[in-house]
Amino acid sequence: MSVKDRANVLAFLSQNAGGENFDIAAQRARLETLADFFPVPEGTEVESATIGGVKGEWVRSRRAGRGAALLYLHGGGYVVGSPKSHRHLAGAFSDMSGLPVFSADYRLAPENPFPAAVDDAVAAYKGLLDSGLPAFKLAIAGDSAGGGLAIATLVALRDKAIALPACAVALSPWVDLSQGGEVYRARAKRDPIVSKENLDQMAAAYLAGKNPETPLASPLFANLKGLPPLLLQVGTEEALYDDTVGLKARAEEAGVEVSAESWGGMVHVWHIFYPILSEGRDAIARAASFLKGHIE
C-alpha cells in the first residue's frame, strides 16, 4: 500500500468509523454512504429486480454477457449493509469478470434472525437456476458476513441436493460467530474495521439465542464435503484472520479444492476501497480471474 493510498483509506475510516456503540440504525445509514463515496465503474447499469422472491439488483458492466451470473452477498455482520452500500464492489466484479451480478437484498437481523439470510440466499440462487441459467454457469461471492453466508449457502444447497455452482469466492469471510480465534485479541489494535465488541453484538442479534457453532450460521463448523472450488482472501491485519485459516483447513480436510490468499498489510474487506487502493483492485482482479476460469 502506498503512503498516499494508506492516507486515503485511513481518512475515510476516521470519518466513517462506527465506534464501540452498537446503534444499528446509525450503522446502517453510515454504510449506505459508501454508495456516495465510491460510485460504480463507468458504464455500469444497475437495475432493481426480484429473483426467487428475493429483492435485489442486477449490476452489469458493459462488458458483461448474458449466459452466466454471479450471486453476490454483501457484508455487514448480518445486521447492516445492502446492495446499495456494496454496489461499487458488485460493479467491479462485473467489470473485471464479465459476469452480470445479482446482489441480493437478503433479510437482516435483528428483525429477521438466522436462518433468514441463508433461506434468502438459497432462494435467490434457485431463482437464477429457474431463470434458465445452468449451475456450471453460476458462482457465488460475498464479503465478511456475506462471505460466511456464501459458504453456508453452498452447504445448504448441497444438503437440499440442489446443483452447486461452478465455484465461490469469500472475501474476509466471517465463518465463526463464536469468535473463538486468538487473533481477535492479537489484532485488536490493528484492524480499524472490526472490533470484537461489535462482532459479539452482531452475532447475538443474528443468532437470537441459537448456538453460535450452528453449522449454517458458522460454516467453520459445517461439513464441507462436496463443495465446489473456493477462493478465500484475507488481510494479515484482520481480526477475522483465523476464520480464513480455519476454513481453509476444514475445506482441505473435506477434500475441497481451496485456495487461500493472505494479503500483507490489508485490513478487513480492503476490496471495498479499490477506487483509492491498488491492492483492492488487484485482489478483485484475482478473484475475477478465478471466477472466469471456473465458469468458462
QUIKADA-V947905 format. One record per pair of residues at least 12 apart in sequence whose ideal C-beta (glycine too) atoms are under 8 Angstrom apart, sorted by the first residue. I is the first residue (numbers start at 1). GAP is how many residues later the second one is. D is the distance in whole Angstrom. If there is no record, write none. Layout:
i:I gap:GAP d:D
i:I gap:GAP d:D
This chain:
i:1 gap:264 d:6
i:1 gap:265 d:8
i:1 gap:276 d:7
i:1 gap:277 d:7
i:1 gap:278 d:6
i:2 gap:276 d:7
i:5 gap:271 d:6
i:5 gap:272 d:5
i:5 gap:273 d:6
i:5 gap:274 d:8
i:8 gap:265 d:8
i:8 gap:268 d:4
i:8 gap:269 d:7
i:9 gap:258 d:8
i:9 gap:261 d:8
i:9 gap:264 d:5
i:9 gap:267 d:7
i:9 gap:268 d:6
i:10 gap:182 d:7
i:12 gap:25 d:7
i:12 gap:261 d:7
i:12 gap:264 d:8
i:13 gap:179 d:5
i:13 gap:180 d:7
i:16 gap:14 d:6
i:16 gap:17 d:7
i:16 gap:21 d:8
i:17 gap:175 d:7
i:18 gap:12 d:6
i:18 gap:180 d:7
i:20 gap:175 d:6
i:20 gap:177 d:6
i:20 gap:178 d:7
i:22 gap:175 d:8
i:22 gap:176 d:6
i:22 gap:179 d:4
i:22 gap:180 d:8
i:24 gap:55 d:6
i:24 gap:56 d:7
i:24 gap:86 d:7
i:24 gap:181 d:8
i:27 gap:52 d:8
i:27 gap:53 d:5
i:28 gap:51 d:8
i:28 gap:52 d:5
i:28 gap:53 d:8
i:28 gap:54 d:8
i:31 gap:45 d:6
i:31 gap:49 d:5
i:31 gap:50 d:6
i:31 gap:51 d:8
i:31 gap:54 d:4
i:32 gap:50 d:7
i:32 gap:52 d:6
i:32 gap:53 d:5
i:34 gap:51 d:5
i:34 gap:52 d:7
i:34 gap:54 d:7
i:34 gap:238 d:7
i:35 gap:49 d:5
i:35 gap:50 d:6
i:35 gap:52 d:6
i:35 gap:53 d:7
i:38 gap:50 d:4
i:38 gap:234 d:7
i:38 gap:235 d:8
i:38 gap:237 d:5
i:39 gap:49 d:6
i:40 gap:19 d:7
i:40 gap:47 d:6
i:40 gap:48 d:5
i:40 gap:50 d:8
i:40 gap:51 d:4
i:41 gap:20 d:7
i:41 gap:47 d:8
i:41 gap:50 d:5
i:41 gap:51 d:6
i:41 gap:54 d:5
i:43 gap:18 d:7
i:43 gap:19 d:4
i:44 gap:15 d:6
i:44 gap:16 d:7
i:44 gap:17 d:6
i:44 gap:18 d:7
i:44 gap:47 d:4
i:44 gap:50 d:7
i:44 gap:51 d:7
i:45 gap:13 d:8
i:45 gap:14 d:8
i:45 gap:15 d:5
i:45 gap:17 d:8
i:46 gap:12 d:7
i:46 gap:13 d:6
i:46 gap:14 d:8
i:46 gap:41 d:6
i:46 gap:45 d:8
i:47 gap:13 d:7
i:49 gap:53 d:7
i:51 gap:51 d:6
i:51 gap:53 d:8
i:51 gap:73 d:5
i:51 gap:76 d:4
i:51 gap:77 d:6
i:51 gap:80 d:7
i:52 gap:71 d:4
i:52 gap:72 d:5
i:52 gap:73 d:7
i:52 gap:74 d:5
i:52 gap:75 d:2
i:52 gap:76 d:7
i:52 gap:78 d:7
i:53 gap:70 d:6
i:53 gap:74 d:7
i:54 gap:50 d:5
i:54 gap:51 d:7
i:54 gap:52 d:7
i:54 gap:66 d:5
i:54 gap:67 d:8
i:54 gap:69 d:5
i:54 gap:70 d:4
i:54 gap:73 d:7
i:55 gap:49 d:8
i:55 gap:50 d:5
i:56 gap:27 d:5
i:56 gap:46 d:6
i:56 gap:47 d:5
i:56 gap:48 d:4
i:56 gap:49 d:5
i:56 gap:68 d:7
i:57 gap:26 d:5
i:57 gap:30 d:7
i:57 gap:45 d:8
i:57 gap:46 d:5
i:57 gap:48 d:8
i:58 gap:42 d:6
i:58 gap:43 d:7
i:58 gap:44 d:6
i:58 gap:45 d:8
i:59 gap:13 d:8
i:59 gap:24 d:8
i:59 gap:28 d:6
i:59 gap:31 d:4
i:59 gap:32 d:5
i:59 gap:35 d:5
i:59 gap:41 d:7
i:59 gap:42 d:4
i:59 gap:43 d:8
i:59 gap:44 d:6
i:60 gap:34 d:6
i:60 gap:40 d:5
i:60 gap:41 d:7
i:61 gap:30 d:7
i:61 gap:33 d:4
i:61 gap:34 d:4
i:61 gap:37 d:7
i:63 gap:31 d:8
i:63 gap:32 d:6
i:63 gap:35 d:5
i:64 gap:30 d:5
i:64 gap:34 d:6
i:64 gap:35 d:6
i:64 gap:36 d:5
i:64 gap:37 d:8
i:65 gap:33 d:6
i:65 gap:34 d:7
i:65 gap:35 d:7
i:66 gap:34 d:7
i:67 gap:66 d:8
i:67 gap:70 d:6
i:68 gap:31 d:6
i:68 gap:32 d:8
i:68 gap:65 d:7
i:68 gap:69 d:4
i:68 gap:70 d:7
i:68 gap:71 d:8
i:68 gap:227 d:5
i:69 gap:30 d:6
i:69 gap:31 d:5
i:69 gap:32 d:7
i:69 gap:33 d:6
i:69 gap:59 d:6
i:69 gap:64 d:6
i:69 gap:68 d:7
i:69 gap:69 d:6
i:69 gap:70 d:8
i:70 gap:23 d:6
i:70 gap:24 d:7
i:70 gap:27 d:7
i:70 gap:29 d:5
i:70 gap:30 d:7
i:70 gap:31 d:5
i:70 gap:32 d:7
i:70 gap:68 d:8
i:70 gap:69 d:5
i:70 gap:70 d:7
i:70 gap:71 d:6
i:70 gap:221 d:7
i:71 gap:30 d:8
i:71 gap:31 d:6
i:71 gap:33 d:6
i:71 gap:50 d:7
i:71 gap:53 d:6
i:71 gap:54 d:6
i:71 gap:57 d:6
i:71 gap:67 d:7
i:71 gap:68 d:7
i:71 gap:69 d:5
i:71 gap:70 d:7
i:71 gap:94 d:8
i:72 gap:14 d:7
i:72 gap:17 d:8
i:72 gap:18 d:5
i:72 gap:21 d:7
i:72 gap:29 d:5
i:72 gap:30 d:7
i:72 gap:31 d:5
i:72 gap:32 d:7
i:72 gap:68 d:8
i:72 gap:69 d:5
i:72 gap:70 d:6
i:72 gap:74 d:7
i:73 gap:31 d:6
i:73 gap:33 d:7
i:73 gap:48 d:6
i:73 gap:67 d:7
i:73 gap:68 d:7
i:73 gap:69 d:3
i:73 gap:70 d:8
i:73 gap:73 d:4
i:73 gap:74 d:8
i:73 gap:76 d:5
i:73 gap:77 d:5
i:73 gap:80 d:7
i:74 gap:12 d:4
i:74 gap:15 d:8
i:74 gap:29 d:7
i:74 gap:30 d:8
i:74 gap:68 d:7
i:74 gap:69 d:7
i:74 gap:72 d:5
i:75 gap:67 d:7
i:75 gap:68 d:4
i:75 gap:69 d:3
i:75 gap:70 d:5
i:75 gap:71 d:4
i:75 gap:72 d:7
i:75 gap:96 d:8
i:75 gap:97 d:8
i:75 gap:99 d:8
i:75 gap:194 d:6
i:76 gap:32 d:8
i:76 gap:68 d:7
i:76 gap:69 d:6
i:76 gap:70 d:8
i:77 gap:67 d:7
i:77 gap:68 d:5
i:77 gap:97 d:7
i:77 gap:121 d:7
i:77 gap:122 d:7
i:77 gap:125 d:3
i:77 gap:126 d:8
i:77 gap:129 d:7
i:78 gap:30 d:6
i:78 gap:31 d:5
i:78 gap:36 d:8
i:78 gap:39 d:6
i:78 gap:67 d:5
i:78 gap:71 d:8
i:78 gap:124 d:6
i:78 gap:127 d:7
i:78 gap:128 d:4
i:79 gap:29 d:6
i:79 gap:30 d:5
i:79 gap:31 d:7
i:79 gap:123 d:5
i:79 gap:126 d:5
i:79 gap:127 d:7
i:80 gap:28 d:7
i:81 gap:27 d:8
i:81 gap:64 d:8
i:81 gap:65 d:8
i:82 gap:23 d:6
i:83 gap:20 d:4
i:83 gap:21 d:7
i:83 gap:22 d:5
i:86 gap:17 d:7
i:86 gap:57 d:7
i:86 gap:60 d:8
i:86 gap:186 d:8
i:87 gap:16 d:7
i:88 gap:184 d:8
i:88 gap:186 d:8
i:88 gap:187 d:7
i:89 gap:54 d:7
i:89 gap:182 d:6
i:89 gap:183 d:6
i:89 gap:185 d:8
i:89 gap:195 d:8
i:90 gap:13 d:5
i:92 gap:179 d:8
i:92 gap:182 d:6
i:92 gap:189 d:8
i:92 gap:192 d:5
i:93 gap:48 d:7
i:93 gap:191 d:6
i:93 gap:194 d:7
i:93 gap:195 d:6
i:93 gap:198 d:8
i:96 gap:188 d:6
i:96 gap:189 d:5
i:96 gap:192 d:4
i:96 gap:193 d:8
i:97 gap:190 d:8
i:97 gap:191 d:4
i:97 gap:194 d:5
i:97 gap:195 d:6
i:98 gap:194 d:7
i:99 gap:40 d:7
i:99 gap:192 d:6
i:99 gap:193 d:8
i:99 gap:196 d:7
i:102 gap:22 d:7
i:102 gap:26 d:7
i:104 gap:16 d:6
i:104 gap:17 d:6
i:104 gap:20 d:5
i:106 gap:14 d:4
i:106 gap:15 d:6
i:106 gap:18 d:7
i:106 gap:43 d:7
i:107 gap:13 d:6
i:109 gap:93 d:8
i:109 gap:96 d:4
i:109 gap:97 d:4
i:109 gap:99 d:7
i:110 gap:95 d:4
i:110 gap:96 d:8
i:110 gap:98 d:7
i:113 gap:92 d:7
i:113 gap:93 d:6
i:113 gap:94 d:7
i:113 gap:95 d:4
i:113 gap:97 d:8
i:114 gap:92 d:5
i:114 gap:93 d:6
i:114 gap:94 d:7
i:114 gap:96 d:6
i:114 gap:100 d:7
i:114 gap:102 d:8
i:114 gap:103 d:5
i:115 gap:101 d:6
i:115 gap:102 d:7
i:117 gap:32 d:6
i:117 gap:89 d:8
i:118 gap:31 d:7
i:118 gap:34 d:5
i:118 gap:35 d:6
i:118 gap:38 d:6
i:118 gap:98 d:5
i:118 gap:99 d:8
i:121 gap:19 d:8
i:121 gap:28 d:6
i:121 gap:29 d:8
i:121 gap:31 d:8
i:121 gap:32 d:4
i:121 gap:35 d:8
i:122 gap:31 d:6
i:122 gap:34 d:5
i:122 gap:35 d:6
i:122 gap:38 d:7
i:122 gap:40 d:8
i:125 gap:13 d:7
i:125 gap:15 d:7
i:125 gap:28 d:6
i:125 gap:32 d:7
i:125 gap:37 d:8
i:125 gap:40 d:7
i:126 gap:36 d:7
i:129 gap:33 d:7
i:129 gap:34 d:7
i:134 gap:29 d:8
i:135 gap:28 d:4
i:135 gap:29 d:6
i:135 gap:30 d:6
i:135 gap:31 d:7
i:136 gap:29 d:8
i:136 gap:30 d:5
i:136 gap:159 d:7
i:137 gap:29 d:7
i:137 gap:158 d:6
i:138 gap:27 d:4
i:138 gap:28 d:6
i:138 gap:157 d:8
i:139 gap:26 d:5
i:139 gap:27 d:6
i:139 gap:28 d:5
i:139 gap:29 d:6
i:139 gap:30 d:7
i:139 gap:152 d:5
i:139 gap:155 d:7
i:139 gap:156 d:6
i:140 gap:13 d:6
i:140 gap:14 d:7
i:140 gap:25 d:5
i:140 gap:28 d:5
i:140 gap:29 d:8
i:141 gap:27 d:7
i:141 gap:28 d:4
i:141 gap:29 d:7
i:141 gap:30 d:7
i:141 gap:146 d:7
i:141 gap:150 d:7
i:142 gap:27 d:8
i:142 gap:28 d:6
i:142 gap:29 d:7
i:142 gap:31 d:7
i:143 gap:27 d:8
i:143 gap:28 d:4
i:143 gap:29 d:6
i:143 gap:30 d:8
i:143 gap:126 d:5
i:143 gap:128 d:7
i:143 gap:129 d:7
i:144 gap:27 d:7
i:144 gap:28 d:5
i:144 gap:29 d:7
i:144 gap:30 d:5
i:144 gap:96 d:8
i:144 gap:124 d:7
i:144 gap:125 d:5
i:145 gap:29 d:5
i:145 gap:57 d:8
i:147 gap:22 d:8
i:147 gap:23 d:3
i:147 gap:24 d:5
i:147 gap:25 d:6
i:147 gap:26 d:3
i:147 gap:27 d:7
i:147 gap:28 d:7
i:147 gap:85 d:8
i:148 gap:22 d:7
i:148 gap:25 d:5
i:148 gap:26 d:5
i:148 gap:27 d:4
i:148 gap:70 d:7
i:148 gap:71 d:6
i:148 gap:95 d:8
i:150 gap:18 d:5
i:150 gap:19 d:7
i:150 gap:20 d:5
i:150 gap:23 d:7
i:151 gap:17 d:7
i:151 gap:19 d:6
i:151 gap:22 d:7
i:151 gap:24 d:6
i:151 gap:68 d:4
i:151 gap:71 d:7
i:151 gap:73 d:8
i:151 gap:76 d:8
i:151 gap:79 d:8
i:151 gap:96 d:7
i:152 gap:63 d:8
i:152 gap:64 d:5
i:152 gap:65 d:7
i:152 gap:67 d:5
i:152 gap:70 d:7
i:154 gap:14 d:6
i:154 gap:73 d:5
i:154 gap:74 d:7
i:155 gap:60 d:7
i:155 gap:61 d:6
i:155 gap:64 d:6
i:155 gap:67 d:5
i:155 gap:68 d:7
i:155 gap:69 d:7
i:155 gap:72 d:7
i:156 gap:60 d:6
i:158 gap:68 d:5
i:158 gap:69 d:7
i:164 gap:62 d:8
i:164 gap:63 d:7
i:164 gap:64 d:5
i:165 gap:63 d:6
i:166 gap:62 d:6
i:166 gap:63 d:8
i:166 gap:128 d:5
i:166 gap:129 d:5
i:167 gap:61 d:5
i:167 gap:62 d:5
i:167 gap:63 d:7
i:167 gap:64 d:7
i:167 gap:123 d:7
i:167 gap:124 d:7
i:167 gap:127 d:4
i:167 gap:128 d:7
i:168 gap:59 d:8
i:168 gap:60 d:6
i:168 gap:61 d:8
i:168 gap:62 d:5
i:168 gap:63 d:8
i:169 gap:61 d:8
i:169 gap:62 d:5
i:169 gap:63 d:8
i:169 gap:64 d:8
i:169 gap:118 d:5
i:169 gap:121 d:6
i:169 gap:122 d:6
i:170 gap:60 d:7
i:170 gap:61 d:7
i:170 gap:62 d:5
i:170 gap:63 d:8
i:170 gap:74 d:8
i:170 gap:77 d:8
i:171 gap:62 d:5
i:171 gap:98 d:6
i:171 gap:100 d:6
i:171 gap:112 d:8
i:171 gap:116 d:7
i:172 gap:61 d:7
i:172 gap:62 d:6
i:172 gap:63 d:7
i:172 gap:66 d:6
i:172 gap:68 d:6
i:172 gap:72 d:7
i:172 gap:96 d:5
i:172 gap:97 d:5
i:172 gap:98 d:8
i:173 gap:59 d:6
i:173 gap:61 d:8
i:173 gap:67 d:7
i:173 gap:70 d:6
i:173 gap:71 d:6
i:173 gap:74 d:6
i:174 gap:25 d:8
i:174 gap:66 d:6
i:174 gap:69 d:6
i:175 gap:43 d:6
i:175 gap:44 d:5
i:175 gap:45 d:4
i:175 gap:68 d:5
i:175 gap:69 d:8
i:175 gap:71 d:7
i:175 gap:72 d:5
i:176 gap:36 d:8
i:176 gap:42 d:5
i:176 gap:44 d:4
i:176 gap:45 d:8
i:176 gap:66 d:7
i:176 gap:67 d:5
i:176 gap:70 d:7
i:177 gap:26 d:4
i:177 gap:29 d:7
i:177 gap:30 d:6
i:177 gap:35 d:4
i:177 gap:36 d:8
i:177 gap:40 d:6
i:177 gap:41 d:5
i:178 gap:25 d:8
i:178 gap:34 d:4
i:178 gap:35 d:6
i:178 gap:40 d:6
i:179 gap:17 d:6
i:179 gap:20 d:6
i:179 gap:21 d:6
i:179 gap:24 d:7
i:179 gap:33 d:8
i:181 gap:59 d:8
i:181 gap:60 d:7
i:181 gap:61 d:3
i:181 gap:62 d:7
i:181 gap:65 d:7
i:182 gap:60 d:7
i:183 gap:55 d:8
i:183 gap:56 d:6
i:183 gap:57 d:7
i:183 gap:58 d:5
i:183 gap:59 d:4
i:184 gap:12 d:5
i:184 gap:15 d:8
i:184 gap:55 d:5
i:184 gap:58 d:8
i:187 gap:50 d:6
i:187 gap:51 d:7
i:187 gap:52 d:5
i:187 gap:54 d:7
i:188 gap:51 d:7
i:190 gap:47 d:5
i:190 gap:49 d:8
i:190 gap:77 d:8
i:191 gap:46 d:5
i:191 gap:47 d:5
i:191 gap:48 d:4
i:191 gap:49 d:8
i:191 gap:76 d:5
i:191 gap:77 d:6
i:192 gap:75 d:6
i:193 gap:45 d:8
i:193 gap:74 d:5
i:193 gap:75 d:4
i:193 gap:76 d:7
i:194 gap:44 d:7
i:194 gap:45 d:4
i:194 gap:46 d:6
i:194 gap:74 d:5
i:195 gap:44 d:7
i:196 gap:43 d:7
i:199 gap:40 d:8
i:219 gap:28 d:7
i:220 gap:23 d:7
i:220 gap:26 d:5
i:220 gap:27 d:6
i:220 gap:30 d:6
i:222 gap:28 d:8
i:223 gap:31 d:7
i:224 gap:26 d:6
i:224 gap:27 d:5
i:224 gap:29 d:8
i:224 gap:30 d:4
i:224 gap:32 d:5
i:225 gap:29 d:4
i:225 gap:30 d:7
i:225 gap:31 d:7
i:226 gap:28 d:8
i:226 gap:30 d:8
i:227 gap:24 d:7
i:227 gap:27 d:7
i:227 gap:29 d:5
i:228 gap:28 d:8
i:228 gap:29 d:8
i:228 gap:66 d:8
i:229 gap:27 d:7
i:229 gap:28 d:4
i:229 gap:29 d:7
i:229 gap:30 d:8
i:229 gap:61 d:8
i:229 gap:65 d:6
i:230 gap:21 d:6
i:230 gap:26 d:6
i:230 gap:27 d:7
i:230 gap:28 d:4
i:230 gap:29 d:7
i:231 gap:27 d:8
i:231 gap:28 d:5
i:231 gap:29 d:8
i:231 gap:30 d:7
i:231 gap:55 d:8
i:231 gap:56 d:6
i:231 gap:59 d:5
i:232 gap:12 d:5
i:232 gap:15 d:6
i:232 gap:16 d:6
i:232 gap:26 d:7
i:232 gap:27 d:7
i:232 gap:28 d:4
i:232 gap:29 d:7
i:233 gap:27 d:8
i:233 gap:28 d:5
i:233 gap:30 d:6
i:233 gap:38 d:8
i:233 gap:50 d:6
i:233 gap:53 d:8
i:233 gap:54 d:7
i:234 gap:26 d:7
i:234 gap:27 d:7
i:234 gap:28 d:6
i:234 gap:29 d:7
i:234 gap:32 d:8
i:235 gap:27 d:8
i:235 gap:28 d:5
i:235 gap:29 d:8
i:235 gap:30 d:7
i:235 gap:31 d:3
i:235 gap:32 d:5
i:235 gap:33 d:7
i:235 gap:35 d:6
i:236 gap:26 d:6
i:236 gap:27 d:7
i:236 gap:28 d:5
i:236 gap:29 d:6
i:236 gap:30 d:7
i:237 gap:28 d:6
i:237 gap:29 d:6
i:237 gap:30 d:5
i:238 gap:28 d:7
i:238 gap:29 d:6
i:238 gap:30 d:5
i:239 gap:29 d:7
i:240 gap:28 d:6
i:241 gap:21 d:8
i:244 gap:16 d:6
i:244 gap:18 d:8
i:245 gap:15 d:7
i:247 gap:13 d:8
i:248 gap:12 d:4
i:259 gap:31 d:8
i:261 gap:22 d:8
i:261 gap:25 d:7
i:263 gap:16 d:6
i:263 gap:20 d:6
i:265 gap:14 d:8
i:266 gap:13 d:6
i:266 gap:17 d:8
i:270 gap:13 d:7
i:271 gap:12 d:5
i:271 gap:13 d:5
